[in-house]
């Protein structure tokens, strides 16, 4: 039983997290997020703005443009790899 549990946890390991989040094409109402894809097993990436999920992009995508932003407002972004099906 012990070995089965270890094997199961290895089969369902989470994908590696993305890194090197940068921003480009910054305008008064949009910004493009760019990141390094460090996984070959993700089912996509979840994009969060100020703690709320705003997008889910396909695997191997390395950028996302967020639009409809307000000028002179600070936003916080997080990009997470996911293996949700």
Secondary structure, DSSP 8 states (H G I E B T S, - for coil): -HHHHHHHHHHT------EEEEEES--SSEEEEEEE---SS-SEEEEEETTEEEEEEETT--EEEEES--TT----EEEEEE---
